[in-house]
């Protein structure tokens, strides 16, 4: 399991909000902890899904395709 601080850093990584030092520290944790890597993969899928949904909502609004 990944503690809350590292979970937050994974989200920051996916948002592009980590410094180089924070990125390196997180990479080390991910290499050493399979549960942490699993958390990253799960969050990456979630972030991708959210971005996709937001993009579709924006497109629907721009083209007046909203339900």
Backbone torsions as a table, in degrees:
resi	resn	phi	psi	omega
1	UNK	NA	150.7	-178.5
2	UNK	-107.2	130.8	-179.4
3	UNK	-69.4	166.2	-174.4
4	UNK	-58.5	-37.6	-180.0
5	UNK	-61.8	-47.0	-179.4
6	UNK	-70.0	-33.3	175.8
7	UNK	-60.7	-42.8	177.4
8	UNK	-63.1	-37.1	178.8
9	UNK	-68.2	-33.0	175.1
10	UNK	-61.6	-45.2	178.1
11	UNK	-62.4	-40.2	177.2
12	UNK	-62.6	-40.2	177.4
13	UNK	-59.2	-47.3	-178.2
14	UNK	-66.8	-25.6	177.2
15	UNK	-88.8	-5.2	-179.2
16	UNK	76.6	27.3	-174.4
17	UNK	-109.4	20.2	179.2
18	UNK	-101.2	142.9	172.2
19	UNK	-73.1	168.9	178.4
20	UNK	-60.4	-39.8	-179.3
21	UNK	-66.3	-43.6	178.6
22	UNK	-65.7	-38.3	178.7
23	UNK	-62.8	-44.3	179.8
24	UNK	-63.8	-42.2	179.8
25	UNK	-64.7	-42.4	178.5
26	UNK	-65.6	-40.4	178.8
27	UNK	-58.9	-39.1	178.6
28	UNK	-64.8	-43.6	178.4
29	UNK	-62.4	-43.9	-179.0
30	UNK	-63.6	-36.9	179.3
31	UNK	-67.9	-32.7	-174.2
32	UNK	-93.8	-11.6	-171.7
33	UNK	-132.1	103.3	-179.6
34	UNK	-59.3	-33.9	178.3
35	UNK	-65.7	-35.1	177.6
36	UNK	-66.8	-41.4	178.2
37	UNK	-64.8	-38.6	177.3
38	UNK	-63.1	-40.1	177.2
39	UNK	-60.6	-44.1	179.1
40	UNK	-59.2	-46.6	-179.0
41	UNK	-62.1	-45.6	179.1
42	UNK	-60.9	-44.4	-179.4
43	UNK	-68.1	-35.5	178.5
44	UNK	-62.3	-43.0	176.8
45	UNK	-62.4	-42.7	179.5
46	UNK	-62.8	-47.8	179.2
47	UNK	-60.3	-41.5	179.4
48	UNK	-64.1	-41.3	178.6
49	UNK	-63.6	-41.2	178.7
50	UNK	-65.0	-46.0	178.8
51	UNK	-60.4	-41.9	-179.8
52	UNK	-63.6	-45.0	179.4
53	UNK	-63.3	-40.9	179.3
54	UNK	-65.0	-40.2	179.5
55	UNK	-64.3	-43.5	179.5
56	UNK	-65.2	-37.6	178.2
57	UNK	-65.0	-41.5	178.0
58	UNK	-63.6	-44.1	178.8
59	UNK	-62.9	-44.2	180.0
60	UNK	-61.4	-39.8	179.6
61	UNK	-67.6	-45.3	-179.5
62	UNK	-61.9	-34.3	-178.1
63	UNK	-101.2	7.2	-178.4
64	UNK	54.1	48.1	179.4
65	UNK	-105.8	10.1	-177.2
66	UNK	-66.6	145.3	-176.7
67	UNK	-66.2	NA	NA
